[in-house]
C-alpha cells in the first residue's frame, strides 16, 4: 500500500475515475443493445444520434479505442439504414 500522501490521493482519484469510466462504458453498451432491438425507423434514428455521441465521447476520453468507436458507429448506421428496407 502507498505511504506518501500524494500516492494515497492518486489511489483515491484512480478509483473514482475507474468507477466513472465503468459506468459510462456500461451505459453506452446498454444503449447499443436498445438500438439493436429497435424496429421503428424514426425511433432508431433518434437513438442512433445519442449512441454515436456517447461512442465519440468514450473514444475522446480513451475509454475505448477510436477505431472501435468508428466500427460500432458504422455497423449501427448500417442497421438503422436497413430498417427502411425491412419496414
C-alpha positions in Angstrom: 0.0 0.0 0.0 1.2 3.5 -0.7 2.7 5.6 2.1 3.1 9.0 0.6 0.2 11.5 0.9 0.2 12.1 -2.9 0.2 8.4 -3.6 -2.8 7.9 -1.4 -4.6 10.7 -3.2 -3.7 9.1 -6.5 -5.2 5.8 -5.3 -8.5 7.6 -4.4 -8.6 9.5 -7.7 -7.9 6.4 -9.8 -10.7 4.5 -8.1 -13.1 7.4 -8.7 -12.2 7.6 -12.3 -12.4 3.8 -12.7 -15.9 3.8 -11.5 -17.0 6.7 -13.7 -15.4 5.0 -16.8 -17.1 1.7 -16.0 -20.5 3.5 -15.6 -20.1 5.4 -18.9 -19.0 2.2 -20.7 -21.9 0.1 -19.4 -24.4 2.9 -20.1 -23.2 3.1 -23.7 -23.3 -0.7 -24.1 -26.9 -0.7 -22.8 -27.9 2.0 -25.3 -26.3 0.0 -28.1 -28.4 -3.1 -27.1 -31.5 -1.0 -27.0 -30.8 0.4 -30.5 -30.2 -3.1 -31.9 -33.6 -4.2 -30.6 -35.5 -1.2 -32.0 -37.6 -1.9 -35.1 -39.1 1.5 -35.6 -37.0 3.6 -38.1 -37.8 7.0 -36.5 -37.0 5.9 -33.0 -33.8 4.1 -34.2 -32.6 7.3 -36.0 -33.1 9.4 -32.8 -31.4 6.8 -30.7 -28.5 6.4 -33.1 -27.6 10.1 -32.7 -27.4 9.6 -29.0 -25.4 6.4 -29.2 -23.0 7.9 -31.8 -22.4 10.8 -29.5 -21.7 8.5 -26.5 -19.3 6.5 -28.5 -17.4 9.6 -29.6 -17.2 10.7 -26.0 -15.8 7.4 -24.9 -13.2 7.4 -27.7 -12.2 11.0 -26.9 -11.6 10.1 -23.3 -9.7 6.9 -24.2 -12.2 4.6 -22.5 -12.5 2.7 -25.8 -10.2 2.9 -28.9 -11.2 5.4 -31.6 -11.3 2.6 -34.2 -13.7 0.6 -32.1 -16.0 3.6 -31.8 -15.8 4.1 -35.5 -16.6 0.4 -36.3 -19.5 0.4 -33.9 -21.0 3.6 -35.4 -20.6 2.2 -38.9 -22.3 -1.1 -38.0 -25.1 0.7 -36.2 -25.6 3.1 -39.1 -26.0 0.1 -41.5 -28.5 -1.4 -39.1 -30.6 1.8 -38.9 -30.4 2.4 -42.6 -31.5 -1.1 -43.3 -34.7 -0.7 -41.2 -36.3 1.4 -44.0 -36.0 -1.6 -46.4 -37.5 -4.0 -43.9 -40.4 -1.7 -42.9 
